[in-house]
Amino acid sequence: MADELHDDLMDLILVRVPCKVDRASISLVCRAWRDKVARLGGQAPPPLPWLLLPSRFGNDPTFRAACVLSGCSVHPQHNLLTTIPPGARFVGSYDGAWNFLYFDETRTHRLFNARTRQVRMLPEAIYVNRDGHQSICNMVILAATLSSSPDDSMYVGAAIITRAQGPHEVLQPYNRWIAFWRMGWEMALGLDVVDMGMYLTEDVVYHCRAFYFLLIYGGRYEILVCTPNENPEYPRNLNINVEFRRFMPLALGERISPLHSVIARYLVMSRGELLMVVRFTAVADQQRSQFKVFRAASRPQMPDGGGHFPVAQYPWAWSDLDTLDGRILFVGYGCSRSYQADAYLGFKPGIYFLDDGMFYEALYFGGANTRPYPCTDNGMWSESEVRIQRCFPTPDSSEYSPPVWLLP
């Protein structure tokens, strides 16, 4: 009986149950446990993201929620069988259990809260001004984030999108574009930057009042910093100040070997620093992911010269991190997050990842609006063991959505 357990022993048990949902279940055992959980409620570690895995219940699309703090197990009492709107495809996450949804049939977007079931409207098209020609194009969000909570009427949204071709243009090699909006806007504002279509825009993150976009050109990784210009006289207007940060190419020993193929690249803000996480596999064995993590840093001033990449023209560099230094990283397009391993008893530094390694943007405007998502390549890369742990439940393949993080 719990009444017979020593109080210190109950503390030792609870400290090994970091998940608040599991603690709530323990509190139902008896009054002693209920009182103990209530007293220690504020001492639970900060929550970690859950992984939403597509599943099926009858003929309806459903999602199971796997909790990392609970050993990546599924909480049956917290399933999302009836909370996800039918026909929705997950395209991103935001703090507070918000998710970005795209609906194939209506080609519309919504922000949806998986806990409260609140819905926020998002732009359905993008306003494009190219070479003096103005047009409105259908768009699909590939990755997105916000400057603040959707409950803030002045938030700014930023996204990487793919879009239909305008009547007076030829699309660039990469049909990925950058878009911004404010709450209530029916159309997003396209960022008009010369030759943006020549870059592969891979990820976006928000930090210190600015959006950071990862741009890839050949073997270079550049950053586009977009800062919304706040004008108190015109709070609904939106002007974007753009800063292009050019990086020195990676050193030969830091590059991904030609014997490997890159699956995805993510931006993560951690301890006030910008990190880039590169996930790759060996060409001969594409079932085993590997990771490299880089930190963005300004290059020290050098005497005149500097070889082919002088500091004056390439003032930034990516430095290879040989250790996560106590970090737990959750990576996903537009929603990567960083936590401290020492805040969670028994947790070690590592990288949790999900099966989102392909945007599928060519499908949205090519006549095929659905495609099976394998959803199987989810797991955790352990820094100490340098290997992948398939810690999440085995999912079903899905024709309607990839897996997605549910952020606390």
N, C-alpha and C positions, 0 to 999 in steps of 0.2 A: 504494500500500500504506500501511496505517496506520503501519507501522514507519518510513516515510519522512516522515511528517507531523511538523512541528515540534510540540513539546509545547504551546506556547502556542496554536497553531492548533487543536489538538484541544480545548483549553479553550474557545476561542471558539465552536467548533461545539456543544459540549455545553451551554453556557450558553443556547443558542438552542433547546435541546430540554428544556423544563422537565418534561415528563411522564415519570414513572418507568417506565411501561410501554414508552415509546419508547426510553428509555435502556437498558432491559433488552434490547430488540431489537438496539440498536447493539452491546452487549457481546458478542453472538454472532458478530460479524463476524470477529474475530480476537483473539489474546491481548492485543495492545497496547490495543485498545479495551476489552477486558474489564478490564484492569488500570486503565485510566484511569477507567472508569465506577465501579469499586470505590473508587478514591481520592476521587472527587468525589461519591460517593453521598450523603453528608450535606449537600452543598451545594445539592441540588435544592430549589426553592421549595416551600412547603407545598402539598399537593394541593388542587384545587378540586372541587366537585361534578361528578358525571357526570349526564347526562340519560338516563333509561331510557325508550325509546320502544316502545310496543306494536307488535308485528309478528306474523308467522305463519310457522311452519315445518311444512309439511304441514297437518294439521287441528288442531294444538295451538297454543294461545296462546304467544307468545314475546316477548322484549324485547331490543332492541339498546341497547348502552351507548355513548353519544356523549360523548367526553372533551373538555372545554373547553381544557385545556392542550395537547391535540394537534390544535388547530384545529377542534374540534367533530367530529372524525372518529370512526368506529366502530372499536373494537379487536376484530377478529375472534377473536383468541385469548382474549378476555375476555367472550365473549358469555354470555348468561344463559339459553340455550335450555332447559337441563334443571334449572335451580335454582329456578324460580318454581313454587310449588304450583299445580296445575290448579284453575281456577275462582276464582282470587284476583283481587280488585280492589284496586289501590293506593289508600290513603286518607291517606298521609302518610309522612314520613321522619324519621329520627333519626341522630345522629352514629354513625360506626362501621359504616356500610352496613346499618343496621337500617331496616326499613320496616313500616308499619302496613298490614295486609291485612284485607279484608272478603270473606267468602264468601257469595254470594247464596243458594245452595241451603240451607245449614245456618244462615244468619244468625248467623255467629260471626266473631270477630276473632282475629287472631294478630299477634304481632311476629315478623318473619322477617329473618334476616341473609343478605343476598344473597351474601356471600363464604364464610361458614362453614356456612351452611344450618341454623344453630341456630333453634329455634322457642321462643317464649315465649307462654304463654296470656294472654289478655286477657278482661275481663268480657264477658259475652254479653247482659246486661240491666242495667237501672238501677232502683235503689230510689227511689221517689218518695213524698214526704210533702207533700201539698197540702191545706191547709184541714182538717187533722185526719184526712184519709183517706190510708191507706198502700196502696201498690200496687207491683207489679213489672211493668215494661214492657220490651218488646223495644226495642233501640236500634241505631242505625248511627252510627259515628264519621264525622264530616265533616272534622275537623282535630284533631290531637293533638300533644302533646309530653310530655317526661318531665323530672323534676328531676335525674336522673342516669342513668347507663348501665343498661340492662336486666340487666347482670351484678351490679348492686348490689341486694341483697335488700330494701333499705329505700327504693327509689325510689318517688316519687309520680307517677302519671300524671294528666294533665288533658286534657280533650277538649271540643270542641263537637260535640254530637250532635243527631240527629233521632230521635224515638221514637214509638212507638204511643201512642194515647190511652188514658189510664187509665179505669177504670169509673165514676169519680165526678167527672170533669172535662170541661171544654170547652177544647180547645187554644187558645192565644193566636194572634194573627195570624201570628207568626213561630214556626214549629215548630223552633226551635233552642234547645238547652239546654246547660248546663254540667255536666260530670260529673268525678268524681275517683275514683281507686282506688289501692290498693297491690298489689305483686306477689302473685299467687296469688288475688286476690279474684275470685269468680265474678260478683258484681254490683257495679256502680259506685254511688257515692253522688251523688245529685243535689243541686245547690246550690239551696237553698230561699230565693230572694230575691223579695220582692214585686214583681210587675209585670215580671219578667225577660222574660216572653214578649212584652212590648211593644217590646223592643229587638231589633234585628237583630244577633246576635252573629257577628262576621265573622272574627276571627283570634285566635290565642293564641301567646304566647312566654314562655319562662322566663328569669328573670334575678335574681340576688342573692336566692335562696331564696324567690322569689315567682313566681306565674303572673300574666301581664298579659293581659286579654281586651279586645279592641276591641269596643265597643258603639256602635251607630248608632241615633239617634232623630231623625227628620226630617233637618235639616241639621247636627246636632251629632254630634261624635265624642267619646265618653267612654271612660274606662278603668276597668275593674274589677280591682283588685289582690287576688289571693287567695293568702294565705300559709299553708301547712300548719303547724299547731301541733305541734311536736315535743315529745313527753313521754317522757323516757327510761324512766319507770316502766311505760308502756303503749306500746311501740314500734309495735304493730300497729294501734293506734287512729288515727283521722284526723279532726282538727278543723280547720276552715278559718276563718281570720280574714279578713274582707272589708273592703276600703276602696274606696269609690266616689269616683273623681276626676272632678270636673265641670270641663269645659273651656269657655272662652268660645267662642262660634261663630266660624267663620272670617270674616275680613274679606271684604268684597265682592270685592276684587280677588284674593283667594286661592281663592275658590270655583270649582268646576267649572262652566263655562258651561252654560246650558240647551241649547246646541247640541251638547253632548257627553254621552255616556252612560258611567257608571262601570262598568268590568268587574270590578274587584276592588280590595280594600284589604288591605294587609299590614302587620304589625308586624315591625320589625327592631331588634335590639339592636346598636348600633355605637358603639365607643369609650365604652362605659358610658352611652350615651344611648339613649332610646327614639325610634325613627323610625317614621313612618307613610308608606308608599308607596301612592299612589293611581294605579291604571292606568285609563285612559279612552280613548275613541275619539270621533271626530266622528260625529254621527248620519248625516251624508251620506256618510261614508267609514269604515266600520267595520273596514277591513283594516289600518289604520295606528294602532298604539297610541301613546299619549303617557303621560308620567309626571309626577307632582308628588310631591315628598318634603317631609315636614314633621317638625319636631323638637318633642318635648314639653318644655315649660319652665314653671316656676312664674312666675306674674305678680308683678311688683313691687307692694309695698304702696302704696295710693293713699289720698288723703284721703277722708273720708266721701262717699258718693255712688257714683260709678262708673257712672252711667247705668243701663241695663236689666240689666247683667251685672256687679254689684259683685264685687270681688275676694274678699270674704268668702264669697260663694256659688259663685263660679266662679274658684277659685284657680289654675287651669292654663290654658295656651293652646298652640295649635299655631302654630309659626313656619315660614313657607315658606322652604325652603332654595333659594337660587338656584344652587347648585353642589353636586355630590357630594363635593367636597373630597378627591379622590383615592380615593374608595371604589369597589369593585366589589361590587354587591349581587346576590344570588341570592334571588328571591322565590318563595314557595310557602306555602300555608296551613299554619301550625304549624311551618314548617321554614325560614324565611328566614335567610340568613346574610350577614355582611359581611366583606370582605377588603380589603387595601390594594393598590392597583394598582401601586405602586412596587416591590412584592415580586416582580413578574412582568415580565420583560423584554418590551417591546413591547406590553404590555396598557395600555389606557386606561380611565379611569373609565366605568362604565356599569351597566346593570341587565339581568341575564339573567332571562328569564321563561319560563313554560311554559303550556300550554293547560289551565288549571284554573280558568277564570273563572266556573264555575257549579257549585254544590253538588249539584244534582239531588235535593234532599231529598224533594221531593214524590213521587218515584217509588218510594221504598223501601217505603212502606206503602200504596201506592195500587193494588196489583195488578200493576204492571209493574216488574220487578226488573232489567231490563237496558235499556240505551239506547246507541246508537252515540255514541262520543266522536270528534269530528273529529281531535283531536291535532295539528292543523296550525299552530296559532297559538303557535309557540315561536320564540324568538329573543333578540336582544340589542339593547337601546336604547343607542345611543352618545351620550354627553353632548357630545362634541366636535362630532359631525356632526348632532346632534339628529334622528336618524332610526333606523329599525328595520333591523337586519341579520338576514336569515334564514340564520343561520350553521349551524343544525343540519340533519342529513339530512332529506329529505322523508319523513314517516312514512306509515304506512297508517292509515286510520280504524279505530276499534276499537269493538266492542260489549261489551267486558269490562272495560276499564280506561282511565283517562286516563294521560298521561305523568307521571313523578314524578322527583324528584331522588334520586340516590344520594349521600349525604353522606359525606365522608371520615372 
